[in-house]
Amino acid sequence: MQKSILILGACGQIGTELTYALREKYGHEAIIASDIREGNESLMDSGPFELLDATDYNALEEVVAHYEISEVYLMAAMLSASAEKFPMRAWNLNMNSLFNVLNLAKEKKIDKIFWPSSIAVFGPNTPAENTPQNTIMEPSTVYGISKQSGERWCNYYHTKFGVDVRSIRYPGLISWKTKPGGGTTDYAVEIYHKALTTKKFTCFLKKDTKLPMMFMDDAIRATLLLMDSDPEKIKIRSSYNLAAMSFNPEEIAKSIQARIPDFKMTYAPDFRQEIADSWPNSIDDAQAQSDWGWQSEFDLEKTTGVMLANLDQSAAI
């Protein structure tokens, strides 16, 4: 039977690229993109789209029934920096949307859920180097608190009701295809745009702030690999650690300067510095590697090459 998949938050940074990847894999008509707003022209033209508020259970249930949805990818969320400005709005979006899809699965109206967690679940007391899968989690941000709570609810619904929910703790994500969505790691996307346009960039983090990062192609591949894995291979139903590379702003600037020698970087840390300071420097993802065969492909040098080449090409069009 043909899968029918619903993506909530399809117009966001991850949702957009996930929509394209799933449509490539399963066919354009089988993937129903949805968001509270319309996306770019390319996304809207590539297959079915529904204007949908992920916090509205009745509207969500109606779309699931209409398209006979079997899987839901819940990508709708308010990210770290934005959530600090609108804490209750972020909590309501991040939590109520999750309860809606978990309850649909509990009622056997959908079969499988993907819900992304984040390195934001960790806090200042978490071991910073090679953060283990199971460790102290005392998040200090609204976003992190919602993600940690979500992890516990995912595990609860799996244990109590048999819900097939799967999750990854995404690190900071880098992509040339879509704009960032209000996260603390967004400097690592914006810097490439500025390197090509103005050849200068003011970073909102200190130069030695090392954070776990990942190129978007790796993140999408990991997501599809996890969702394609046999259920018995999924040993963790809260969320899996996922890793690729770790670097600081000075290191990314140097990787750009190797290709654009007159690129200049300055630093003006703001409120996002405190958020970044509460997150790990690097992540241990041995469990994802052993359970479902995860392995990253992009390091910093490869990422910089691909980012600059594609942004330069798209600017020339």
ChimeraX commands (.cxc) that place a marker at each C-alpha (Angstrom):
marker #1 position 0.00,0.00,0.00 radius 0.5
marker #1 position 1.29,3.47,-0.93 radius 0.5
marker #1 position 2.39,5.54,2.06 radius 0.5
marker #1 position 0.64,8.83,2.64 radius 0.5
marker #1 position 2.76,11.21,4.71 radius 0.5
marker #1 position 1.89,14.55,6.33 radius 0.5
marker #1 position 4.58,17.11,7.13 radius 0.5
marker #1 position 3.63,19.72,9.73 radius 0.5
marker #1 position 5.81,22.82,9.55 radius 0.5
marker #1 position 6.82,22.06,5.96 radius 0.5
marker #1 position 7.82,25.66,5.22 radius 0.5
marker #1 position 10.54,25.83,7.88 radius 0.5
marker #1 position 14.27,25.31,7.44 radius 0.5
marker #1 position 14.21,21.53,7.94 radius 0.5
marker #1 position 10.61,20.99,6.79 radius 0.5
marker #1 position 11.23,22.44,3.33 radius 0.5
marker #1 position 14.15,20.15,2.53 radius 0.5
marker #1 position 12.46,17.16,4.15 radius 0.5
marker #1 position 9.42,17.72,1.93 radius 0.5
marker #1 position 11.58,17.68,-1.21 radius 0.5
marker #1 position 13.43,14.55,-0.05 radius 0.5
marker #1 position 10.25,12.63,0.81 radius 0.5
marker #1 position 8.58,13.63,-2.47 radius 0.5
marker #1 position 11.64,12.43,-4.34 radius 0.5
marker #1 position 11.48,9.13,-2.49 radius 0.5
marker #1 position 7.74,8.36,-2.38 radius 0.5
marker #1 position 6.25,10.48,-5.16 radius 0.5
marker #1 position 4.96,14.03,-5.06 radius 0.5
marker #1 position 1.28,13.24,-4.52 radius 0.5
marker #1 position 1.98,10.96,-1.54 radius 0.5
marker #1 position 3.54,13.75,0.55 radius 0.5
marker #1 position 1.15,16.33,1.98 radius 0.5
marker #1 position 3.02,19.47,3.00 radius 0.5
marker #1 position 1.36,21.76,5.52 radius 0.5
marker #1 position 2.11,24.87,7.54 radius 0.5
marker #1 position 0.36,27.82,9.12 radius 0.5
marker #1 position 1.62,29.92,6.18 radius 0.5
marker #1 position 2.45,29.26,2.56 radius 0.5
marker #1 position 6.01,28.37,1.59 radius 0.5
marker #1 position 8.22,29.31,-1.33 radius 0.5
marker #1 position 7.00,28.88,-4.89 radius 0.5
marker #1 position 9.10,25.76,-5.49 radius 0.5
marker #1 position 7.64,24.00,-2.43 radius 0.5
marker #1 position 4.08,25.01,-3.25 radius 0.5
marker #1 position 4.39,23.77,-6.84 radius 0.5
marker #1 position 5.97,20.43,-5.94 radius 0.5
marker #1 position 2.89,18.70,-4.54 radius 0.5
marker #1 position -0.21,18.91,-2.30 radius 0.5
marker #1 position -0.24,21.64,0.35 radius 0.5
marker #1 position -2.64,22.40,3.22 radius 0.5
marker #1 position -2.79,25.54,5.33 radius 0.5
marker #1 position -2.91,23.96,8.79 radius 0.5
marker #1 position -2.33,24.98,12.40 radius 0.5
marker #1 position -0.58,22.04,14.09 radius 0.5
marker #1 position -2.10,23.04,17.45 radius 0.5
marker #1 position -5.67,22.65,16.11 radius 0.5
marker #1 position -6.52,18.99,16.79 radius 0.5
marker #1 position -9.80,18.94,14.88 radius 0.5
marker #1 position -8.30,20.51,11.75 radius 0.5
marker #1 position -5.34,18.14,11.95 radius 0.5
marker #1 position -7.60,15.11,12.40 radius 0.5
marker #1 position -9.63,16.20,9.36 radius 0.5
marker #1 position -6.54,16.42,7.12 radius 0.5
marker #1 position -5.29,13.03,8.38 radius 0.5
marker #1 position -8.65,11.43,7.56 radius 0.5
marker #1 position -9.03,13.14,4.18 radius 0.5
marker #1 position -5.63,12.04,2.86 radius 0.5
marker #1 position -5.57,8.70,4.75 radius 0.5
marker #1 position -2.27,9.70,6.38 radius 0.5
marker #1 position -0.12,6.89,7.77 radius 0.5
marker #1 position 2.95,8.88,8.92 radius 0.5
marker #1 position 3.38,12.38,10.37 radius 0.5
marker #1 position 6.61,14.38,10.50 radius 0.5
marker #1 position 6.06,17.10,13.10 radius 0.5
marker #1 position 8.55,19.86,12.17 radius 0.5
marker #1 position 6.49,22.81,13.45 radius 0.5
marker #1 position 8.25,24.50,16.38 radius 0.5
marker #1 position 9.48,27.81,17.70 radius 0.5
marker #1 position 13.28,27.65,17.95 radius 0.5
marker #1 position 15.65,28.68,20.73 radius 0.5
marker #1 position 16.28,32.39,20.16 radius 0.5
marker #1 position 12.69,33.15,19.13 radius 0.5
marker #1 position 11.27,31.11,22.02 radius 0.5
marker #1 position 13.13,33.23,24.59 radius 0.5
marker #1 position 11.22,36.26,23.31 radius 0.5
marker #1 position 7.81,34.54,23.30 radius 0.5
marker #1 position 8.01,31.81,25.97 radius 0.5
marker #1 position 4.34,30.92,26.34 radius 0.5
marker #1 position 3.69,31.03,22.61 radius 0.5
marker #1 position 6.66,28.70,22.11 radius 0.5
marker #1 position 5.51,26.31,24.84 radius 0.5
marker #1 position 1.98,26.13,23.42 radius 0.5
marker #1 position 3.16,25.49,19.86 radius 0.5
marker #1 position 5.91,23.02,20.75 radius 0.5
marker #1 position 3.90,20.98,23.23 radius 0.5
marker #1 position 0.31,21.08,21.95 radius 0.5
marker #1 position 1.32,20.11,18.42 radius 0.5
marker #1 position 3.17,17.10,19.85 radius 0.5
marker #1 position 0.22,16.00,22.00 radius 0.5
marker #1 position -2.02,16.24,18.94 radius 0.5
marker #1 position 0.01,13.80,16.86 radius 0.5
marker #1 position 0.71,11.48,19.80 radius 0.5
marker #1 position -3.00,11.29,20.51 radius 0.5
marker #1 position -3.81,10.60,16.86 radius 0.5
marker #1 position -1.37,7.68,17.00 radius 0.5
marker #1 position -2.79,6.50,20.32 radius 0.5
marker #1 position -6.23,6.41,18.67 radius 0.5
marker #1 position -4.73,4.37,15.78 radius 0.5
marker #1 position -5.48,7.14,13.27 radius 0.5
marker #1 position -1.81,7.28,12.18 radius 0.5
marker #1 position 0.87,4.58,12.33 radius 0.5
marker #1 position 4.19,6.37,12.80 radius 0.5
marker #1 position 5.54,9.75,14.00 radius 0.5
marker #1 position 8.80,11.60,13.52 radius 0.5
marker #1 position 9.38,14.39,16.05 radius 0.5
marker #1 position 12.69,16.27,16.22 radius 0.5
marker #1 position 14.40,17.01,19.51 radius 0.5
marker #1 position 17.56,19.10,19.86 radius 0.5
marker #1 position 20.87,19.55,21.67 radius 0.5
marker #1 position 18.93,22.24,23.55 radius 0.5
marker #1 position 17.71,19.47,25.92 radius 0.5
marker #1 position 21.16,19.62,27.52 radius 0.5
marker #1 position 22.16,22.28,30.02 radius 0.5
marker #1 position 25.15,23.86,31.77 radius 0.5
marker #1 position 25.59,20.81,34.05 radius 0.5
marker #1 position 25.72,18.36,31.14 radius 0.5
marker #1 position 29.20,16.97,30.28 radius 0.5
marker #1 position 30.29,19.30,27.46 radius 0.5
marker #1 position 32.63,16.98,25.54 radius 0.5
marker #1 position 31.22,13.93,23.76 radius 0.5
marker #1 position 27.92,14.33,25.57 radius 0.5
marker #1 position 26.59,10.80,26.14 radius 0.5
marker #1 position 23.17,9.54,25.10 radius 0.5
marker #1 position 22.01,9.27,28.72 radius 0.5
marker #1 position 23.23,12.10,30.91 radius 0.5
marker #1 position 22.22,15.09,33.04 radius 0.5
marker #1 position 19.61,17.14,31.19 radius 0.5
marker #1 position 18.80,20.46,32.84 radius 0.5
marker #1 position 17.91,22.78,29.95 radius 0.5
marker #1 position 17.98,26.50,30.69 radius 0.5
marker #1 position 15.91,27.72,27.72 radius 0.5
marker #1 position 12.21,27.63,26.90 radius 0.5
marker #1 position 12.98,25.67,23.74 radius 0.5
marker #1 position 15.14,23.16,25.60 radius 0.5
marker #1 position 12.53,22.68,28.33 radius 0.5
marker #1 position 9.85,21.98,25.71 radius 0.5
marker #1 position 12.11,19.50,23.90 radius 0.5
marker #1 position 13.09,17.67,27.08 radius 0.5
marker #1 position 9.42,17.45,28.08 radius 0.5
marker #1 position 8.56,16.23,24.60 radius 0.5
marker #1 position 11.15,13.47,24.81 radius 0.5
marker #1 position 9.60,12.17,28.01 radius 0.5
marker #1 position 6.09,12.26,26.52 radius 0.5
marker #1 position 7.28,10.41,23.39 radius 0.5
marker #1 position 8.79,7.68,25.54 radius 0.5
marker #1 position 5.64,7.56,27.70 radius 0.5
marker #1 position 3.28,7.18,24.72 radius 0.5
marker #1 position 5.47,4.44,23.28 radius 0.5
marker #1 position 5.67,2.54,26.58 radius 0.5
marker #1 position 2.01,2.96,27.61 radius 0.5
marker #1 position 0.21,2.93,24.27 radius 0.5
marker #1 position 2.66,1.36,21.81 radius 0.5
marker #1 position 2.96,4.53,19.71 radius 0.5
marker #1 position 5.69,4.22,17.07 radius 0.5
marker #1 position 7.37,7.59,17.62 radius 0.5
marker #1 position 10.97,8.23,16.58 radius 0.5
marker #1 position 13.23,11.18,17.28 radius 0.5
marker #1 position 16.66,12.73,16.76 radius 0.5
marker #1 position 18.39,15.39,18.82 radius 0.5
marker #1 position 19.47,17.64,15.96 radius 0.5
marker #1 position 22.63,19.71,16.36 radius 0.5
marker #1 position 22.89,23.12,14.65 radius 0.5
marker #1 position 21.93,22.72,11.00 radius 0.5
marker #1 position 23.54,24.36,7.97 radius 0.5
marker #1 position 21.82,24.68,4.60 radius 0.5
marker #1 position 22.10,26.82,1.47 radius 0.5
marker #1 position 18.57,26.03,0.27 radius 0.5
marker #1 position 16.50,27.61,3.05 radius 0.5
marker #1 position 16.85,30.50,5.46 radius 0.5
marker #1 position 17.40,29.81,9.17 radius 0.5
marker #1 position 14.43,30.04,11.50 radius 0.5
marker #1 position 15.50,31.84,14.68 radius 0.5
marker #1 position 17.99,29.45,16.27 radius 0.5
marker #1 position 21.18,30.10,18.24 radius 0.5
marker #1 position 23.33,28.23,15.70 radius 0.5
marker #1 position 22.01,30.30,12.77 radius 0.5
marker #1 position 25.22,32.30,12.56 radius 0.5
marker #1 position 26.75,29.28,10.80 radius 0.5
marker #1 position 24.32,29.78,7.91 radius 0.5
marker #1 position 24.25,33.57,7.74 radius 0.5
marker #1 position 28.05,33.78,7.70 radius 0.5
marker #1 position 28.22,32.12,4.27 radius 0.5
marker #1 position 25.68,34.54,2.80 radius 0.5
marker #1 position 27.63,37.53,4.16 radius 0.5
marker #1 position 30.97,36.12,2.98 radius 0.5
marker #1 position 29.70,36.22,-0.60 radius 0.5
marker #1 position 27.76,39.50,-0.46 radius 0.5
marker #1 position 29.62,41.92,1.85 radius 0.5
marker #1 position 32.74,39.88,2.73 radius 0.5
marker #1 position 32.24,40.75,6.39 radius 0.5
marker #1 position 30.18,39.33,9.21 radius 0.5
marker #1 position 29.50,40.28,12.82 radius 0.5
marker #1 position 28.98,37.14,14.86 radius 0.5
marker #1 position 26.59,37.12,17.83 radius 0.5
marker #1 position 28.70,34.45,19.58 radius 0.5
marker #1 position 32.26,34.61,20.94 radius 0.5
marker #1 position 34.97,33.32,18.64 radius 0.5
marker #1 position 35.74,30.24,20.78 radius 0.5
marker #1 position 32.12,29.08,21.26 radius 0.5
marker #1 position 32.29,25.49,20.02 radius 0.5
marker #1 position 28.98,23.82,19.14 radius 0.5
marker #1 position 27.83,20.58,17.46 radius 0.5
marker #1 position 26.82,21.23,13.85 radius 0.5
marker #1 position 25.57,19.27,10.85 radius 0.5
marker #1 position 25.08,19.90,7.14 radius 0.5
marker #1 position 21.41,19.60,6.20 radius 0.5
marker #1 position 21.95,16.71,3.77 radius 0.5
marker #1 position 23.24,14.60,6.67 radius 0.5
marker #1 position 20.28,15.58,8.85 radius 0.5
marker #1 position 17.72,14.65,6.18 radius 0.5
marker #1 position 19.50,11.37,5.45 radius 0.5
marker #1 position 19.56,10.50,9.16 radius 0.5
marker #1 position 15.86,11.27,9.49 radius 0.5
marker #1 position 14.89,9.02,6.58 radius 0.5
marker #1 position 17.25,6.28,7.76 radius 0.5
marker #1 position 15.70,6.31,11.23 radius 0.5
marker #1 position 12.15,6.24,9.86 radius 0.5
marker #1 position 12.98,3.39,7.46 radius 0.5
marker #1 position 14.54,1.23,10.19 radius 0.5
marker #1 position 12.72,-1.82,11.53 radius 0.5
marker #1 position 10.91,-1.02,14.80 radius 0.5
marker #1 position 12.94,-3.58,16.76 radius 0.5
marker #1 position 16.12,-1.62,15.91 radius 0.5
marker #1 position 14.79,1.52,17.58 radius 0.5
marker #1 position 15.94,1.01,21.15 radius 0.5
marker #1 position 15.48,4.64,22.23 radius 0.5
marker #1 position 12.01,6.19,22.10 radius 0.5
marker #1 position 12.88,9.50,23.74 radius 0.5
marker #1 position 15.43,10.82,21.20 radius 0.5
marker #1 position 18.77,9.78,19.69 radius 0.5
marker #1 position 21.97,11.79,19.93 radius 0.5
marker #1 position 23.22,12.68,16.44 radius 0.5
marker #1 position 26.63,14.11,15.53 radius 0.5
marker #1 position 28.69,15.16,12.52 radius 0.5
marker #1 position 31.15,17.98,13.33 radius 0.5
marker #1 position 31.89,20.55,16.02 radius 0.5
marker #1 position 33.50,23.95,15.44 radius 0.5
marker #1 position 33.59,27.51,16.75 radius 0.5
marker #1 position 33.03,30.80,14.85 radius 0.5
marker #1 position 36.76,31.39,14.42 radius 0.5
marker #1 position 37.19,27.98,12.77 radius 0.5
marker #1 position 34.33,28.49,10.32 radius 0.5
marker #1 position 35.70,31.96,9.48 radius 0.5
marker #1 position 39.10,30.45,8.69 radius 0.5
marker #1 position 37.54,27.80,6.47 radius 0.5
marker #1 position 35.84,30.61,4.51 radius 0.5
marker #1 position 39.01,32.75,4.40 radius 0.5
marker #1 position 40.84,29.85,2.77 radius 0.5
marker #1 position 38.49,30.40,-0.19 radius 0.5
marker #1 position 37.67,34.12,0.24 radius 0.5
marker #1 position 40.90,35.66,1.69 radius 0.5
marker #1 position 39.48,39.18,2.24 radius 0.5
marker #1 position 36.54,37.94,4.34 radius 0.5
marker #1 position 36.50,39.71,7.75 radius 0.5
marker #1 position 34.85,38.50,10.97 radius 0.5
marker #1 position 34.03,40.62,14.03 radius 0.5
marker #1 position 32.29,39.62,17.24 radius 0.5
marker #1 position 29.42,41.21,19.20 radius 0.5
marker #1 position 27.99,38.54,21.53 radius 0.5
marker #1 position 24.32,39.05,22.46 radius 0.5
marker #1 position 21.68,37.13,24.48 radius 0.5
marker #1 position 22.29,34.05,22.34 radius 0.5
marker #1 position 25.75,33.64,23.88 radius 0.5
marker #1 position 24.21,32.54,27.18 radius 0.5
marker #1 position 22.10,29.97,25.34 radius 0.5
marker #1 position 25.13,28.62,23.46 radius 0.5
marker #1 position 27.16,28.43,26.69 radius 0.5
marker #1 position 24.58,26.01,28.13 radius 0.5
marker #1 position 24.96,23.56,25.22 radius 0.5
marker #1 position 27.57,20.83,24.63 radius 0.5
marker #1 position 30.74,21.25,22.57 radius 0.5
marker #1 position 30.45,17.81,20.97 radius 0.5
marker #1 position 28.07,14.84,20.93 radius 0.5
marker #1 position 28.54,11.08,21.29 radius 0.5
marker #1 position 26.16,9.37,18.84 radius 0.5
marker #1 position 27.45,5.79,19.21 radius 0.5
marker #1 position 23.94,4.54,19.99 radius 0.5
marker #1 position 22.51,5.81,16.68 radius 0.5
marker #1 position 25.47,4.28,14.86 radius 0.5
marker #1 position 25.00,0.86,16.46 radius 0.5
marker #1 position 21.17,0.73,16.48 radius 0.5
marker #1 position 20.35,1.87,12.94 radius 0.5
marker #1 position 23.66,2.34,11.13 radius 0.5
marker #1 position 24.02,6.11,11.22 radius 0.5
marker #1 position 27.25,7.66,9.87 radius 0.5
marker #1 position 27.82,11.32,8.94 radius 0.5
marker #1 position 29.38,12.36,5.61 radius 0.5
marker #1 position 30.03,16.12,5.91 radius 0.5
marker #1 position 32.85,17.78,7.87 radius 0.5
marker #1 position 33.50,21.55,8.07 radius 0.5
marker #1 position 35.70,21.76,4.97 radius 0.5
marker #1 position 33.24,19.85,2.79 radius 0.5
marker #1 position 30.35,21.91,4.17 radius 0.5
marker #1 position 32.09,25.24,3.45 radius 0.5
marker #1 position 32.89,24.17,-0.11 radius 0.5
marker #1 position 29.31,23.10,-0.83 radius 0.5
marker #1 position 27.76,26.16,0.86 radius 0.5
marker #1 position 29.88,28.74,-0.99 radius 0.5
marker #1 position 29.59,26.99,-4.35 radius 0.5
marker #1 position 25.81,26.69,-4.21 radius 0.5
marker #1 position 25.10,30.14,-2.74 radius 0.5
marker #1 position 27.38,31.72,-5.33 radius 0.5
marker #1 position 25.63,29.82,-8.11 radius 0.5
marker #1 position 22.12,30.69,-6.87 radius 0.5
marker #1 position 23.08,34.38,-6.59 radius 0.5
marker #1 position 24.24,34.34,-10.19 radius 0.5
marker #1 position 20.92,33.00,-11.50 radius 0.5
marker link #1:1,2 radius 0.2
marker link #1:2,3 radius 0.2
marker link #1:3,4 radius 0.2
marker link #1:4,5 radius 0.2
marker link #1:5,6 radius 0.2
marker link #1:6,7 radius 0.2
marker link #1:7,8 radius 0.2
marker link #1:8,9 radius 0.2
marker link #1:9,10 radius 0.2
marker link #1:10,11 radius 0.2
marker link #1:11,12 radius 0.2
marker link #1:12,13 radius 0.2
marker link #1:13,14 radius 0.2
marker link #1:14,15 radius 0.2
marker link #1:15,16 radius 0.2
marker link #1:16,17 radius 0.2
marker link #1:17,18 radius 0.2
marker link #1:18,19 radius 0.2
marker link #1:19,20 radius 0.2
marker link #1:20,21 radius 0.2
marker link #1:21,22 radius 0.2
marker link #1:22,23 radius 0.2
marker link #1:23,24 radius 0.2
marker link #1:24,25 radius 0.2
marker link #1:25,26 radius 0.2
marker link #1:26,27 radius 0.2
marker link #1:27,28 radius 0.2
marker link #1:28,29 radius 0.2
marker link #1:29,30 radius 0.2
marker link #1:30,31 radius 0.2
marker link #1:31,32 radius 0.2
marker link #1:32,33 radius 0.2
marker link #1:33,34 radius 0.2
marker link #1:34,35 radius 0.2
marker link #1:35,36 radius 0.2
marker link #1:36,37 radius 0.2
marker link #1:37,38 radius 0.2
marker link #1:38,39 radius 0.2
marker link #1:39,40 radius 0.2
marker link #1:40,41 radius 0.2
marker link #1:41,42 radius 0.2
marker link #1:42,43 radius 0.2
marker link #1:43,44 radius 0.2
marker link #1:44,45 radius 0.2
marker link #1:45,46 radius 0.2
marker link #1:46,47 radius 0.2
marker link #1:47,48 radius 0.2
marker link #1:48,49 radius 0.2
marker link #1:49,50 radius 0.2
marker link #1:50,51 radius 0.2
marker link #1:51,52 radius 0.2
marker link #1:52,53 radius 0.2
marker link #1:53,54 radius 0.2
marker link #1:54,55 radius 0.2
marker link #1:55,56 radius 0.2
marker link #1:56,57 radius 0.2
marker link #1:57,58 radius 0.2
marker link #1:58,59 radius 0.2
marker link #1:59,60 radius 0.2
marker link #1:60,61 radius 0.2
marker link #1:61,62 radius 0.2
marker link #1:62,63 radius 0.2
marker link #1:63,64 radius 0.2
marker link #1:64,65 radius 0.2
marker link #1:65,66 radius 0.2
marker link #1:66,67 radius 0.2
marker link #1:67,68 radius 0.2
marker link #1:68,69 radius 0.2
marker link #1:69,70 radius 0.2
marker link #1:70,71 radius 0.2
marker link #1:71,72 radius 0.2
marker link #1:72,73 radius 0.2
marker link #1:73,74 radius 0.2
marker link #1:74,75 radius 0.2
marker link #1:75,76 radius 0.2
marker link #1:76,77 radius 0.2
marker link #1:77,78 radius 0.2
marker link #1:78,79 radius 0.2
marker link #1:79,80 radius 0.2
marker link #1:80,81 radius 0.2
marker link #1:81,82 radius 0.2
marker link #1:82,83 radius 0.2
marker link #1:83,84 radius 0.2
marker link #1:84,85 radius 0.2
marker link #1:85,86 radius 0.2
marker link #1:86,87 radius 0.2
marker link #1:87,88 radius 0.2
marker link #1:88,89 radius 0.2
marker link #1:89,90 radius 0.2
marker link #1:90,91 radius 0.2
marker link #1:91,92 radius 0.2
marker link #1:92,93 radius 0.2
marker link #1:93,94 radius 0.2
marker link #1:94,95 radius 0.2
marker link #1:95,96 radius 0.2
marker link #1:96,97 radius 0.2
marker link #1:97,98 radius 0.2
marker link #1:98,99 radius 0.2
marker link #1:99,100 radius 0.2
marker link #1:100,101 radius 0.2
marker link #1:101,102 radius 0.2
marker link #1:102,103 radius 0.2
marker link #1:103,104 radius 0.2
marker link #1:104,105 radius 0.2
marker link #1:105,106 radius 0.2
marker link #1:106,107 radius 0.2
marker link #1:107,108 radius 0.2
marker link #1:108,109 radius 0.2
marker link #1:109,110 radius 0.2
marker link #1:110,111 radius 0.2
marker link #1:111,112 radius 0.2
marker link #1:112,113 radius 0.2
marker link #1:113,114 radius 0.2
marker link #1:114,115 radius 0.2
marker link #1:115,116 radius 0.2
marker link #1:116,117 radius 0.2
marker link #1:117,118 radius 0.2
marker link #1:118,119 radius 0.2
marker link #1:119,120 radius 0.2
marker link #1:120,121 radius 0.2
marker link #1:121,122 radius 0.2
marker link #1:122,123 radius 0.2
marker link #1:123,124 radius 0.2
marker link #1:124,125 radius 0.2
marker link #1:125,126 radius 0.2
marker link #1:126,127 radius 0.2
marker link #1:127,128 radius 0.2
marker link #1:128,129 radius 0.2
marker link #1:129,130 radius 0.2
marker link #1:130,131 radius 0.2
marker link #1:131,132 radius 0.2
marker link #1:132,133 radius 0.2
marker link #1:133,134 radius 0.2
marker link #1:134,135 radius 0.2
marker link #1:135,136 radius 0.2
marker link #1:136,137 radius 0.2
marker link #1:137,138 radius 0.2
marker link #1:138,139 radius 0.2
marker link #1:139,140 radius 0.2
marker link #1:140,141 radius 0.2
marker link #1:141,142 radius 0.2
marker link #1:142,143 radius 0.2
marker link #1:143,144 radius 0.2
marker link #1:144,145 radius 0.2
marker link #1:145,146 radius 0.2
marker link #1:146,147 radius 0.2
marker link #1:147,148 radius 0.2
marker link #1:148,149 radius 0.2
marker link #1:149,150 radius 0.2
marker link #1:150,151 radius 0.2
marker link #1:151,152 radius 0.2
marker link #1:152,153 radius 0.2
marker link #1:153,154 radius 0.2
marker link #1:154,155 radius 0.2
marker link #1:155,156 radius 0.2
marker link #1:156,157 radius 0.2
marker link #1:157,158 radius 0.2
marker link #1:158,159 radius 0.2
marker link #1:159,160 radius 0.2
marker link #1:160,161 radius 0.2
marker link #1:161,162 radius 0.2
marker link #1:162,163 radius 0.2
marker link #1:163,164 radius 0.2
marker link #1:164,165 radius 0.2
marker link #1:165,166 radius 0.2
marker link #1:166,167 radius 0.2
marker link #1:167,168 radius 0.2
marker link #1:168,169 radius 0.2
marker link #1:169,170 radius 0.2
marker link #1:170,171 radius 0.2
marker link #1:171,172 radius 0.2
marker link #1:172,173 radius 0.2
marker link #1:173,174 radius 0.2
marker link #1:174,175 radius 0.2
marker link #1:175,176 radius 0.2
marker link #1:176,177 radius 0.2
marker link #1:177,178 radius 0.2
marker link #1:178,179 radius 0.2
marker link #1:179,180 radius 0.2
marker link #1:180,181 radius 0.2
marker link #1:181,182 radius 0.2
marker link #1:182,183 radius 0.2
marker link #1:183,184 radius 0.2
marker link #1:184,185 radius 0.2
marker link #1:185,186 radius 0.2
marker link #1:186,187 radius 0.2
marker link #1:187,188 radius 0.2
marker link #1:188,189 radius 0.2
marker link #1:189,190 radius 0.2
marker link #1:190,191 radius 0.2
marker link #1:191,192 radius 0.2
marker link #1:192,193 radius 0.2
marker link #1:193,194 radius 0.2
marker link #1:194,195 radius 0.2
marker link #1:195,196 radius 0.2
marker link #1:196,197 radius 0.2
marker link #1:197,198 radius 0.2
marker link #1:198,199 radius 0.2
marker link #1:199,200 radius 0.2
marker link #1:200,201 radius 0.2
marker link #1:201,202 radius 0.2
marker link #1:202,203 radius 0.2
marker link #1:203,204 radius 0.2
marker link #1:204,205 radius 0.2
marker link #1:205,206 radius 0.2
marker link #1:206,207 radius 0.2
marker link #1:207,208 radius 0.2
marker link #1:208,209 radius 0.2
marker link #1:209,210 radius 0.2
marker link #1:210,211 radius 0.2
marker link #1:211,212 radius 0.2
marker link #1:212,213 radius 0.2
marker link #1:213,214 radius 0.2
marker link #1:214,215 radius 0.2
marker link #1:215,216 radius 0.2
marker link #1:216,217 radius 0.2
marker link #1:217,218 radius 0.2
marker link #1:218,219 radius 0.2
marker link #1:219,220 radius 0.2
marker link #1:220,221 radius 0.2
marker link #1:221,222 radius 0.2
marker link #1:222,223 radius 0.2
marker link #1:223,224 radius 0.2
marker link #1:224,225 radius 0.2
marker link #1:225,226 radius 0.2
marker link #1:226,227 radius 0.2
marker link #1:227,228 radius 0.2
marker link #1:228,229 radius 0.2
marker link #1:229,230 radius 0.2
marker link #1:230,231 radius 0.2
marker link #1:231,232 radius 0.2
marker link #1:232,233 radius 0.2
marker link #1:233,234 radius 0.2
marker link #1:234,235 radius 0.2
marker link #1:235,236 radius 0.2
marker link #1:236,237 radius 0.2
marker link #1:237,238 radius 0.2
marker link #1:238,239 radius 0.2
marker link #1:239,240 radius 0.2
marker link #1:240,241 radius 0.2
marker link #1:241,242 radius 0.2
marker link #1:242,243 radius 0.2
marker link #1:243,244 radius 0.2
marker link #1:244,245 radius 0.2
marker link #1:245,246 radius 0.2
marker link #1:246,247 radius 0.2
marker link #1:247,248 radius 0.2
marker link #1:248,249 radius 0.2
marker link #1:249,250 radius 0.2
marker link #1:250,251 radius 0.2
marker link #1:251,252 radius 0.2
marker link #1:252,253 radius 0.2
marker link #1:253,254 radius 0.2
marker link #1:254,255 radius 0.2
marker link #1:255,256 radius 0.2
marker link #1:256,257 radius 0.2
marker link #1:257,258 radius 0.2
marker link #1:258,259 radius 0.2
marker link #1:259,260 radius 0.2
marker link #1:260,261 radius 0.2
marker link #1:261,262 radius 0.2
marker link #1:262,263 radius 0.2
marker link #1:263,264 radius 0.2
marker link #1:264,265 radius 0.2
marker link #1:265,266 radius 0.2
marker link #1:266,267 radius 0.2
marker link #1:267,268 radius 0.2
marker link #1:268,269 radius 0.2
marker link #1:269,270 radius 0.2
marker link #1:270,271 radius 0.2
marker link #1:271,272 radius 0.2
marker link #1:272,273 radius 0.2
marker link #1:273,274 radius 0.2
marker link #1:274,275 radius 0.2
marker link #1:275,276 radius 0.2
marker link #1:276,277 radius 0.2
marker link #1:277,278 radius 0.2
marker link #1:278,279 radius 0.2
marker link #1:279,280 radius 0.2
marker link #1:280,281 radius 0.2
marker link #1:281,282 radius 0.2
marker link #1:282,283 radius 0.2
marker link #1:283,284 radius 0.2
marker link #1:284,285 radius 0.2
marker link #1:285,286 radius 0.2
marker link #1:286,287 radius 0.2
marker link #1:287,288 radius 0.2
marker link #1:288,289 radius 0.2
marker link #1:289,290 radius 0.2
marker link #1:290,291 radius 0.2
marker link #1:291,292 radius 0.2
marker link #1:292,293 radius 0.2
marker link #1:293,294 radius 0.2
marker link #1:294,295 radius 0.2
marker link #1:295,296 radius 0.2
marker link #1:296,297 radius 0.2
marker link #1:297,298 radius 0.2
marker link #1:298,299 radius 0.2
marker link #1:299,300 radius 0.2
marker link #1:300,301 radius 0.2
marker link #1:301,302 radius 0.2
marker link #1:302,303 radius 0.2
marker link #1:303,304 radius 0.2
marker link #1:304,305 radius 0.2
marker link #1:305,306 radius 0.2
marker link #1:306,307 radius 0.2
marker link #1:307,308 radius 0.2
marker link #1:308,309 radius 0.2
marker link #1:309,310 radius 0.2
marker link #1:310,311 radius 0.2
marker link #1:311,312 radius 0.2
marker link #1:312,313 radius 0.2
marker link #1:313,314 radius 0.2
marker link #1:314,315 radius 0.2
marker link #1:315,316 radius 0.2
marker link #1:316,317 radius 0.2
view
